[in-house]
Amino acid sequence: MLVLARKVNEAVLLMDGTVRIVVLGVQGDQVKLGIEAPRSIAIMREEIFEAQSENQRAAQSVLPEGLGEISEIPPSPQSLPPKPKSP
């Protein structure tokens, strides 16, 4: 792991300058970063990435036999016809 010290408004460049990370501010133990990168590069917080990975693993562990049960789920209330109004 490369460890760098940066002050507010100083930047780190990655990928031959394609990605720029700027320290926007420091407040207590929290650092605010600004990231400039092409749209083709996905940028996300680590906890979001880990949650997505866990969701993908869980989805891949579903056996095809179990998918038949999905058709037995009752329709959502929004898809049911409206109830007749009582007089």
PAVO-219954 format. One record per atom (N, C-alpha, C): residue number from 1; residue in three letters; x, y, z. Coordinates in Angstrom, 2 decimals, always signed. Atoms other than C-alpha are relative to their C-alpha. Layout:
BEGIN
- nr,rest,c1,c2,c3
- NUM,ALA,X,Y,Z
...
***
This chain:
BEGIN
- nr,rest,c1,c2,c3
- 1,MET,+0.85,-1.17,+0.00
- 1,MET,+0.00,+0.00,+0.00
- 1,MET,+0.89,+1.23,+0.00
- 2,LEU,-0.70,-1.28,+0.05
- 2,LEU,+1.28,+3.41,-0.96
- 2,LEU,-0.71,+0.95,+0.95
- 3,VAL,+0.58,-0.96,-0.95
- 3,VAL,+0.74,+5.97,+1.81
- 3,VAL,+0.52,+1.39,-0.35
- 4,LEU,-0.36,-1.37,+0.35
- 4,LEU,+0.69,+9.66,+0.89
- 4,LEU,-0.62,+0.97,+0.99
- 5,ALA,+0.57,-1.09,-0.81
- 5,ALA,+0.19,+12.80,+2.95
- 5,ALA,-0.36,+1.12,-0.96
- 6,ARG,+0.48,-1.09,+0.84
- 6,ARG,-1.86,+15.53,+1.26
- 6,ARG,-0.67,+1.03,+0.88
- 7,LYS,+0.70,-1.08,-0.69
- 7,LYS,-3.13,+18.89,+2.45
- 7,LYS,-1.27,+0.32,-0.78
- 8,VAL,+1.23,-0.41,+0.67
- 8,VAL,-6.51,+20.42,+1.61
- 8,VAL,+0.36,+0.67,-1.33
- 9,ASN,-0.16,-0.49,+1.37
- 9,ASN,-6.73,+21.23,-2.13
- 9,ASN,+1.18,-0.62,-0.74
- 10,GLU,-1.05,+0.72,+0.71
- 10,GLU,-3.80,+18.96,-2.97
- 10,GLU,-0.60,-1.28,-0.58
- 11,ALA,+0.58,+1.12,+0.74
- 11,ALA,-4.36,+16.07,-5.37
- 11,ALA,+0.98,-1.15,-0.16
- 12,VAL,-0.75,+1.20,+0.39
- 12,VAL,-3.19,+12.58,-6.27
- 12,VAL,-0.53,-0.39,-1.37
- 13,LEU,+0.41,+0.40,+1.34
- 13,LEU,-3.24,+11.47,-9.91
- 13,LEU,+0.24,-1.49,-0.18
- 14,LEU,-0.10,+1.43,+0.28
- 14,LEU,-3.85,+7.89,-11.03
- 14,LEU,-0.19,-0.23,-1.49
- 15,MET,+0.21,+0.41,+1.39
- 15,MET,-3.80,+6.12,-14.38
- 15,MET,+0.47,+1.08,-0.98
- 16,ASP,-0.60,-1.02,+0.89
- 16,ASP,-1.47,+8.60,-16.12
- 16,ASP,-0.78,+1.31,-0.01
- 17,GLY,+0.72,-1.26,-0.12
- 17,GLY,-3.54,+11.53,-14.87
- 17,GLY,-1.46,-0.07,-0.40
- 18,THR,+1.41,+0.16,+0.38
- 18,THR,-6.89,+10.13,-16.03
- 18,THR,-0.93,+0.17,+1.19
- 19,VAL,+0.79,-0.10,-1.23
- 19,VAL,-8.14,+9.98,-12.43
- 19,VAL,+0.71,+0.96,+0.93
- 20,ARG,-0.56,-1.00,-0.92
- 20,ARG,-7.63,+12.89,-10.05
- 20,ARG,-0.80,-0.03,+1.29
- 21,ILE,+0.64,+0.02,-1.31
- 21,ILE,-8.38,+12.67,-6.32
- 21,ILE,+0.52,+1.20,+0.78
- 22,VAL,-0.36,-1.24,-0.69
- 22,VAL,-8.42,+15.97,-4.41
- 22,VAL,-0.54,-0.05,+1.43
- 23,VAL,+0.47,-0.14,-1.38
- 23,VAL,-8.61,+16.49,-0.65
- 23,VAL,-0.75,+1.33,+0.07
- 24,LEU,+0.82,-1.21,-0.04
- 24,LEU,-11.50,+18.95,-0.33
- 24,LEU,-0.08,+0.59,+1.40
- 25,GLY,+0.09,-0.50,-1.37
- 25,GLY,-11.55,+19.18,+3.44
- 25,GLY,+0.24,-1.09,+1.01
- 26,VAL,-0.21,+0.92,-1.12
- 26,VAL,-10.76,+17.58,+6.77
- 26,VAL,-0.76,+0.57,+1.18
- 27,GLN,+0.75,-0.44,-1.17
- 27,GLN,-13.11,+17.75,+9.73
- 27,GLN,+0.02,-1.15,+1.00
- 28,GLY,-0.15,+1.07,-0.98
- 28,GLY,-12.19,+15.71,+12.78
- 28,GLY,+0.70,-1.19,-0.64
- 29,ASP,-0.60,+1.21,+0.58
- 29,ASP,-11.54,+12.14,+11.66
- 29,ASP,-0.58,-0.30,-1.38
- 30,GLN,+0.63,+0.20,+1.30
- 30,GLN,-13.41,+12.60,+8.37
- 30,GLN,+0.72,+0.84,-1.06
- 31,VAL,-0.65,-0.67,+1.12
- 31,VAL,-11.75,+13.48,+5.06
- 31,VAL,-0.98,+0.03,-1.16
- 32,LYS,+0.90,-0.13,+1.15
- 32,LYS,-13.82,+14.81,+2.16
- 32,LYS,+0.87,+0.02,-1.26
- 33,LEU,-0.77,+0.13,+1.23
- 33,LEU,-12.46,+13.75,-1.24
- 33,LEU,-0.86,+0.36,-1.20
- 34,GLY,+0.63,-0.22,+1.30
- 34,GLY,-13.32,+14.91,-4.74
- 34,GLY,+0.72,-0.88,-1.00
- 35,ILE,-0.61,+0.92,+0.96
- 35,ILE,-12.75,+12.41,-7.53
- 35,ILE,-0.46,+0.38,-1.40
- 36,GLU,+0.27,-0.29,+1.41
- 36,GLU,-12.52,+13.33,-11.21
- 36,GLU,+0.50,-1.19,-0.81
- 37,ALA,-0.37,+1.16,+0.80
- 37,ALA,-12.56,+10.36,-13.59
- 37,ALA,-0.95,-0.12,-1.17
- 38,PRO,+0.91,+0.24,+1.12
- 38,PRO,-14.01,+9.31,-16.93
- 38,PRO,-1.22,-0.80,+0.46
- 39,ARG,+1.23,+0.71,-0.36
- 39,ARG,-17.59,+8.00,-16.77
- 39,ARG,+0.17,-1.51,-0.10
- 40,SER,-0.20,+1.44,+0.19
- 40,SER,-16.28,+4.60,-17.87
- 40,SER,+0.63,-0.67,+1.23
- 41,ILE,-0.62,+0.54,-1.21
- 41,ILE,-14.55,+4.18,-14.49
- 41,ILE,-1.01,+0.08,+1.14
- 42,ALA,+0.95,+0.04,-1.12
- 42,ALA,-16.87,+3.05,-11.70
- 42,ALA,+0.70,+0.46,+1.27
- 43,ILE,-0.52,-0.49,-1.27
- 43,ILE,-16.32,+4.87,-8.41
- 43,ILE,-1.07,-0.23,+1.04
- 44,MET,+0.97,+0.23,-1.07
- 44,MET,-18.01,+3.69,-5.23
- 44,MET,+0.71,-0.18,+1.32
- 45,ARG,-0.55,+0.22,-1.33
- 45,ARG,-17.48,+3.54,-1.51
- 45,ARG,+0.20,-1.50,+0.20
- 46,GLU,-0.34,+1.40,-0.22
- 46,GLU,-15.95,+0.30,-0.28
- 46,GLU,-1.18,-0.79,+0.53
- 47,GLU,+1.12,+0.76,-0.59
- 47,GLU,-19.03,-0.68,+1.77
- 47,GLU,-1.09,-0.27,-1.04
- 48,ILE,+0.97,+0.23,+1.07
- 48,ILE,-21.26,-0.30,-1.31
- 48,ILE,+0.49,-1.13,-0.90
- 49,PHE,-0.58,+1.05,+0.83
- 49,PHE,-18.92,-2.46,-3.38
- 49,PHE,-0.13,-1.36,+0.68
- 50,GLU,+0.10,+1.26,-0.73
- 50,GLU,-18.86,-5.13,-0.66
- 50,GLU,-1.44,-0.50,+0.05
- 51,ALA,+1.42,+0.39,-0.03
- 51,ALA,-22.68,-5.12,-0.40
- 51,ALA,-0.42,-0.54,-1.37
- 52,GLN,+0.34,+0.49,+1.34
- 52,GLN,-23.00,-5.51,-4.18
- 52,GLN,+0.60,-1.37,-0.24
- 53,SER,-0.66,+1.30,+0.17
- 53,SER,-20.50,-8.37,-4.18
- 53,SER,-0.74,-1.08,+0.78
- 54,GLU,+0.74,+0.97,-0.82
- 54,GLU,-22.39,-10.11,-1.36
- 54,GLU,-1.34,-0.33,-0.65
- 55,ASN,+1.28,+0.24,+0.68
- 55,ASN,-25.69,-9.68,-3.22
- 55,ASN,+0.19,-0.88,-1.22
- 56,GLN,-0.27,+0.83,+1.17
- 56,GLN,-24.16,-11.18,-6.36
- 56,GLN,+0.29,-1.44,+0.41
- 57,ARG,-0.28,+1.36,-0.49
- 57,ARG,-22.82,-14.16,-4.39
- 57,ARG,-1.28,-0.69,+0.43
- 58,ALA,+1.26,+0.58,-0.46
- 58,ALA,-26.23,-14.70,-2.81
- 58,ALA,-0.88,-0.36,-1.18
- 59,ALA,+0.83,+0.28,+1.18
- 59,ALA,-27.99,-14.49,-6.18
- 59,ALA,+0.52,-1.21,-0.76
- 60,GLN,-0.58,+1.13,+0.72
- 60,GLN,-25.58,-16.99,-7.71
- 60,GLN,-0.20,-1.31,+0.75
- 61,SER,+0.17,+1.23,-0.78
- 61,SER,-26.22,-19.45,-4.88
- 61,SER,-1.42,-0.54,-0.09
- 62,VAL,+1.38,+0.47,+0.15
- 62,VAL,-29.94,-19.74,-5.77
- 62,VAL,+0.00,-1.12,-1.04
- 63,LEU,+0.08,+1.13,+0.91
- 63,LEU,-30.58,-23.13,-7.34
- 63,LEU,-1.19,+0.20,-0.95
- 64,PRO,+1.09,-0.18,+0.97
- 64,PRO,-32.72,-23.16,-10.51
- 64,PRO,-1.31,-0.65,+0.47
- 65,GLU,+1.21,+0.65,-0.48
- 65,GLU,-35.17,-25.57,-8.81
- 65,GLU,-0.80,+0.94,+0.90
- 66,GLY,+0.67,-0.91,-0.92
- 66,GLY,-35.96,-22.89,-6.24
- 66,GLY,-0.69,+1.17,-0.68
- 67,LEU,+0.59,-1.13,+0.71
- 67,LEU,-36.92,-20.34,-8.88
- 67,LEU,-1.48,-0.22,-0.30
- 68,GLY,+1.41,+0.28,+0.24
- 68,GLY,-40.25,-22.11,-9.47
- 68,GLY,-0.89,+0.56,+1.08
- 69,GLU,+0.78,-0.53,-1.12
- 69,GLU,-41.40,-20.90,-6.07
- 69,GLU,-0.36,+1.47,-0.21
- 70,ILE,+0.27,-1.41,+0.23
- 70,ILE,-41.27,-17.32,-7.31
- 70,ILE,-1.37,+0.20,-0.64
- 71,SER,+1.29,-0.15,+0.67
- 71,SER,-44.33,-17.88,-9.50
- 71,SER,-1.17,-0.17,+0.96
- 72,GLU,+1.05,+0.20,-0.99
- 72,GLU,-46.29,-18.77,-6.36
- 72,GLU,-0.18,+1.20,+0.92
- 73,ILE,+0.09,-1.18,-0.85
- 73,ILE,-45.78,-15.36,-4.76
- 73,ILE,-1.25,+0.78,-0.41
- 74,PRO,+1.22,-0.73,+0.36
- 74,PRO,-49.10,-13.46,-4.58
- 74,PRO,+0.34,+1.36,-0.62
- 75,PRO,-0.27,-1.30,+0.62
- 75,PRO,-49.39,-10.26,-6.65
- 75,PRO,+0.04,+1.11,+1.04
- 76,SER,-0.09,-1.14,-0.91
- 76,SER,-48.54,-6.97,-5.05
- 76,SER,-1.34,+0.74,+0.02
- 77,PRO,+1.27,-0.73,-0.08
- 77,PRO,-51.46,-4.79,-3.87
- 77,PRO,-0.19,+1.00,-1.15
- 78,GLN,+0.11,-0.97,+1.08
- 78,GLN,-50.68,-2.26,-6.61
- 78,GLN,-0.51,-0.65,-1.29
- 79,SER,+0.41,+0.66,+1.24
- 79,SER,-51.36,-4.88,-9.32
- 79,SER,-1.42,-0.55,+0.07
- 80,LEU,+1.37,+0.47,-0.15
- 80,LEU,-54.79,-5.86,-7.94
- 80,LEU,-0.98,+1.08,-0.45
- 81,PRO,+0.99,-1.02,+0.39
- 81,PRO,-57.94,-4.17,-9.27
- 81,PRO,-0.48,+0.77,+1.23
- 82,PRO,+0.45,-0.79,-1.16
- 82,PRO,-59.29,-1.36,-7.05
- 82,PRO,-1.26,-0.60,+0.61
- 83,LYS,+1.19,+0.48,-0.71
- 83,LYS,-61.87,-2.29,-4.42
- 83,LYS,-1.18,+0.89,-0.35
- 84,PRO,+1.18,-0.84,+0.26
- 84,PRO,-65.43,-1.18,-5.18
- 84,PRO,-0.29,+0.87,+1.21
- 85,LYS,+0.32,-0.93,-1.09
- 85,LYS,-66.49,+1.83,-3.15
- 85,LYS,-1.35,-0.39,+0.60
- 86,SER,+1.26,+0.35,-0.66
- 86,SER,-69.17,+1.06,-0.57
- 86,SER,-0.90,+1.24,+0.07
- 87,PRO,+0.92,-1.16,-0.01
- 87,PRO,-72.34,+3.23,-0.67
- 87,PRO,-0.16,+0.63,+1.34
***
